[in-house]
Amino acid sequence: MSDIPSELRYADSHEWLRTEEDGAVTIGLTDHAQTSLGDVVFVELPAVGKILAAGDPVGTVESVKAASEFYAPVGGEVIAVNDDVSEEPELVNEDPYGTWLVRLKPSDASERDKLLDAAGYKALIGE
């Protein structure tokens, strides 16, 4: 059973989202996602400035087992990417809730309210 931080929101596609003080949102992969993927060996991140709708593919995470897209839990503009993850993709495995992938300026802050809370995500993954 993994520790699922209560201050985050979760997409049913296994991304977590944290709202920052400036209104931007930070997105990463959940512990469940990284465990399912196995050892992450490559992360492809989008260009800063890319506009995404909720549910759009953001980038790709490749592991020794498979390649998998990750998705935008909310729509918005990419304002930052975590270049550290490009250099050290294993960070996703080592600290899934401390390792972010992208930051977005959300186009509609209310989309966050449609995401799961920690209890809802635990129910989704059967914990």
C-alpha positions as CSV (number, residue, x, y, z in Angstrom):
1,M,0.0,0.0,0.0
2,S,1.4,3.4,-1.0
3,D,1.3,6.7,0.8
4,I,-1.1,8.9,-1.2
5,P,-0.7,12.6,-0.2
6,S,-4.0,14.1,0.8
7,E,-3.1,17.6,-0.4
8,L,-2.9,16.5,-4.0
9,R,-5.6,15.8,-6.6
10,Y,-5.5,12.8,-8.9
11,A,-6.6,11.9,-12.4
12,D,-7.9,8.4,-13.1
13,S,-5.1,8.1,-15.6
14,H,-2.6,8.2,-12.6
15,E,-1.3,11.7,-12.7
16,W,-1.2,13.9,-9.5
17,L,-1.8,17.6,-9.5
18,R,-0.8,20.2,-7.0
19,T,-2.0,23.8,-7.1
20,E,0.7,26.3,-6.4
21,E,0.3,29.7,-4.6
22,D,0.5,31.6,-7.9
23,G,-2.4,29.5,-9.4
24,A,-0.2,27.3,-11.6
25,V,-0.5,23.6,-11.3
26,T,2.3,21.1,-11.0
27,I,1.8,17.6,-12.5
28,G,3.6,14.3,-11.8
29,L,3.0,10.6,-11.9
30,T,1.6,8.7,-8.9
31,D,3.4,6.0,-7.0
32,H,0.9,3.5,-8.5
33,A,1.8,4.6,-12.0
34,Q,5.6,4.4,-11.5
35,T,5.2,0.9,-9.8
36,S,3.1,-0.3,-12.7
37,L,5.6,1.0,-15.3
38,G,8.7,-0.4,-13.6
39,D,12.2,1.2,-14.0
40,V,11.7,4.5,-15.9
41,V,14.5,4.9,-18.4
42,F,13.3,7.9,-20.5
43,V,10.9,10.8,-20.2
44,E,9.7,12.9,-23.1
45,L,8.4,16.3,-22.0
46,P,6.4,18.9,-24.1
47,A,7.7,22.2,-25.2
48,V,7.1,25.2,-22.9
49,G,4.2,27.2,-24.5
50,K,2.3,24.2,-25.6
51,I,-1.5,24.5,-25.1
52,L,-3.2,21.4,-23.7
53,A,-6.8,20.5,-23.1
54,A,-7.8,18.3,-20.1
55,G,-7.1,14.7,-21.1
56,D,-4.6,15.5,-23.8
57,P,-1.3,13.5,-24.0
58,V,1.5,15.6,-22.4
59,G,4.5,13.4,-23.0
60,T,5.8,9.9,-22.8
61,V,7.4,7.9,-20.0
62,E,9.4,4.9,-21.1
63,S,10.3,2.0,-18.8
64,V,12.1,-1.2,-19.3
65,K,8.7,-2.8,-19.7
66,A,6.8,-0.3,-22.0
67,A,6.3,3.2,-23.2
68,S,3.2,5.0,-21.9
69,E,1.8,8.5,-22.4
70,F,0.9,10.7,-19.5
71,Y,-2.0,13.1,-19.7
72,A,-3.0,16.6,-18.6
73,P,-5.4,16.4,-15.7
74,V,-6.5,20.0,-16.5
75,G,-6.2,22.1,-19.6
76,G,-3.7,25.0,-19.9
77,E,-0.4,26.3,-21.1
78,V,2.9,24.5,-20.3
79,I,4.9,27.1,-18.4
80,A,7.8,24.8,-17.2
81,V,9.2,21.3,-17.6
82,N,11.4,19.5,-15.2
83,D,14.7,19.1,-17.1
84,D,16.1,17.1,-14.2
85,V,13.8,14.2,-15.2
86,S,15.1,14.3,-18.7
87,E,18.6,13.8,-17.4
88,E,17.7,11.4,-14.5
89,P,14.4,9.6,-15.4
90,E,14.9,7.3,-12.4
91,L,13.7,10.2,-10.2
92,V,10.2,9.2,-11.1
93,N,10.7,5.9,-9.4
94,E,12.7,7.2,-6.5
95,D,10.3,10.0,-5.4
96,P,7.1,10.0,-7.4
97,Y,5.4,12.7,-5.3
98,G,8.5,14.8,-5.1
99,T,9.3,14.6,-8.8
100,W,7.2,16.8,-11.0
101,L,7.1,16.6,-14.8
102,V,5.3,19.8,-16.0
103,R,3.8,23.0,-14.7
104,L,0.7,24.4,-16.4
105,K,-1.1,27.8,-16.2
106,P,-4.6,26.4,-16.1
107,S,-7.2,27.7,-18.6
108,D,-10.1,26.8,-16.2
109,A,-9.2,26.4,-12.5
110,S,-12.6,24.7,-11.9
111,E,-11.4,21.6,-13.8
112,R,-9.3,20.8,-10.7
113,D,-12.6,20.1,-8.9
114,K,-13.4,17.2,-11.2
115,L,-10.3,15.3,-10.1
116,L,-10.2,12.7,-7.4
117,D,-9.1,13.4,-3.8
118,A,-6.8,11.0,-2.0
119,A,-9.7,8.8,-0.8
120,G,-11.2,8.6,-4.3
121,Y,-7.8,7.7,-5.8
122,K,-7.2,5.0,-3.2
123,A,-10.6,3.5,-4.1
124,L,-9.8,3.7,-7.8
125,I,-6.6,1.7,-7.4
126,G,-8.1,-0.7,-4.8
127,E,-6.2,0.4,-1.7
